[in-house]
Amino acid sequence: MTTDDTIALWEAEEARIKANLGEAGVVSLSEATTRSGMEIFAAMFSGELPHPPIGVTLDCTPIHMEVGLAVFQGRPHLHHYNPLGTVHGGWFCTLLDSAVGCAVHTMLPAGKTYTTLEIKVNIVRALTVATPLVRAEGRVIHSGRRTATAEGKIVGPDGKLYAHATTTCIILDV
């Protein structure tokens, strides 16, 4: 598959998902306590629950969730640039934090939540608007009773690696 084919496929998948997403917003505490992580994501993808507003700011979209895996797609824009003319490291970090954190969230039962304790991001290649879109994939390495770890990467439609990360999350009772 060519890079152009991959871009077309990714854009079509994103358009399908965006057609079903509801408004951006925050999931209520009652929804967070009565649904598992996977149930929350299913409700977001169907438009029943809001999707996170940070996605609007960063122009990133949740693409796929399954137990232990989360995929987001993002578009770097000029307003994401640092003074040196490339995408700011915070954009990389937030996109990866979303992917690895949501991968952990997919593992959680109703009544549990999480927050990032630590994230380590390695940016291995600069991003500019010349790269039309990228995907951040997060995978759980370990999910225990009180902590979880995950790893993630940002890749372009040509398969190039732009960044990779690891995280440790604390699991909490809601």
VOKOL-592523 format. One record per residue (C-alpha): residue number from 1; residue in one letter; x, y, z. Coordinates in steps of 0.05 Angstrom, whole numbers, always signed. Example, Ala and Ser with C-alpha at 12.3 -4.5 7.8 and 13.67 -1.06 7.14 Angstrom:
// residues 2
> 1 A +246 -90 +156
> 2 S +273 -21 +143
// end
This chain:
// residues 174
> 1 M +0 +0 +0
> 2 T +27 +69 -19
> 3 T +31 +128 +29
> 4 D -25 +161 -11
> 5 D -68 +98 -3
> 6 T -56 +98 +72
> 7 I -74 +172 +77
> 8 A -139 +160 +39
> 9 L -155 +100 +83
> 10 W -140 +138 +148
> 11 E -180 +199 +126
> 12 A -240 +155 +107
> 13 E -238 +120 +174
> 14 E -233 +186 +211
> 15 A -293 +215 +172
> 16 R -335 +153 +189
> 17 I -318 +160 +263
> 18 K -329 +236 +265
> 19 A -398 +226 +234
> 20 N -419 +187 +296
> 21 L -383 +227 +350
> 22 G -426 +273 +391
> 23 E -406 +340 +420
> 24 A -341 +352 +456
> 25 G -348 +353 +531
> 26 V -335 +317 +596
> 27 V -365 +250 +618
> 28 S -406 +259 +681
> 29 L -385 +228 +746
> 30 S -446 +182 +746
> 31 E -427 +156 +677
> 32 A -355 +146 +698
> 33 T -376 +106 +759
> 34 T -427 +60 +726
> 35 R -390 +41 +662
> 36 S -326 +4 +647
> 37 G -273 +38 +605
> 38 M -294 +0 +544
> 39 E -368 +18 +556
> 40 I -349 +91 +561
> 41 F -311 +88 +495
> 42 A -367 +51 +460
> 43 A -415 +106 +484
> 44 M -368 +160 +459
> 45 F -361 +127 +390
> 46 S -437 +123 +384
> 47 G -446 +196 +404
> 48 E -483 +178 +468
> 49 L -427 +208 +511
> 50 P -384 +269 +494
> 51 H -313 +261 +468
> 52 P -256 +299 +503
> 53 P -251 +373 +484
> 54 I -174 +369 +480
> 55 G -185 +334 +413
> 56 V -214 +398 +384
> 57 T -154 +439 +407
> 58 L -103 +389 +381
> 59 D -143 +366 +320
> 60 C -139 +294 +341
> 61 T -192 +240 +339
> 62 P -200 +174 +375
> 63 I -199 +121 +320
> 64 H -201 +53 +354
> 65 M -206 +24 +424
> 66 E -201 -49 +444
> 67 V -180 -80 +510
> 68 G -107 -59 +520
> 69 L -103 -16 +456
> 70 A -121 +55 +438
> 71 V -109 +91 +372
> 72 F -115 +166 +359
> 73 Q -104 +204 +295
> 74 G -78 +276 +293
> 75 R -62 +330 +244
> 76 P -4 +377 +258
> 77 H -21 +449 +242
> 78 L +18 +514 +241
> 79 H -16 +535 +307
> 80 H +18 +474 +339
> 81 Y +87 +500 +321
> 82 N +142 +522 +368
> 83 P +186 +583 +352
> 84 L +235 +538 +314
> 85 G +185 +521 +260
> 86 T +165 +450 +279
> 87 V +108 +419 +319
> 88 H +116 +433 +393
> 89 G +137 +375 +437
> 90 G +75 +385 +479
> 91 W +32 +364 +420
> 92 F +71 +299 +414
> 93 C +66 +288 +489
> 94 T -9 +302 +493
> 95 L -25 +257 +434
> 96 L +16 +201 +464
> 97 D -12 +212 +534
> 98 S -82 +204 +504
> 99 A -63 +139 +469
> 100 V -27 +106 +527
> 101 G -75 +131 +580
> 102 C -137 +109 +541
> 103 A -104 +41 +529
> 104 V -101 +35 +605
> 105 H -173 +60 +611
> 106 T -197 +4 +565
> 107 M -175 -46 +619
> 108 L -214 -14 +676
> 109 P -280 -40 +705
> 110 A -337 +6 +726
> 111 G -320 +47 +788
> 112 K -246 +53 +771
> 113 T -209 +111 +739
> 114 Y -136 +129 +728
> 115 T -89 +186 +721
> 116 T -19 +191 +692
> 117 L +36 +186 +745
> 118 E +93 +191 +696
> 119 I +103 +196 +621
> 120 K +168 +193 +583
> 121 V +168 +215 +510
> 122 N +224 +208 +460
> 123 I +216 +251 +398
> 124 V +258 +219 +343
> 125 R +236 +260 +283
> 126 A +208 +330 +275
> 127 L +137 +340 +252
> 128 T +113 +396 +206
> 129 V +51 +410 +167
> 130 A +84 +373 +109
> 131 T +62 +309 +145
> 132 P -14 +310 +135
> 133 L -32 +264 +192
> 134 V -3 +215 +242
> 135 R -28 +160 +287
> 136 A -13 +149 +360
> 137 E -20 +78 +383
> 138 G -19 +60 +457
> 139 R -13 -12 +484
> 140 V -18 -36 +556
> 141 I +44 -72 +581
> 142 H +18 -86 +651
> 143 S -48 -73 +687
> 144 G -49 -87 +761
> 145 R -94 -70 +819
> 146 R -62 -2 +834
> 147 T -17 +15 +774
> 148 A -13 +3 +700
> 149 T +41 +14 +648
> 150 A +35 +25 +574
> 151 E +77 +42 +514
> 152 G +60 +82 +452
> 153 K +87 +109 +387
> 154 I +69 +162 +336
> 155 V +76 +139 +264
> 156 G +62 +172 +197
> 157 P +24 +143 +139
> 158 D +91 +124 +108
> 159 G +107 +82 +169
> 160 K +160 +130 +196
> 161 L +167 +134 +271
> 162 Y +162 +204 +299
> 163 A +160 +191 +374
> 164 H +152 +136 +426
> 165 A +132 +137 +499
> 166 T +122 +98 +562
> 167 T +75 +114 +619
> 168 T +57 +93 +689
> 169 C -15 +106 +711
> 170 I -45 +100 +780
> 171 I -112 +65 +784
> 172 L -162 +97 +831
> 173 D -231 +83 +858
> 174 V -281 +134 +833
// end
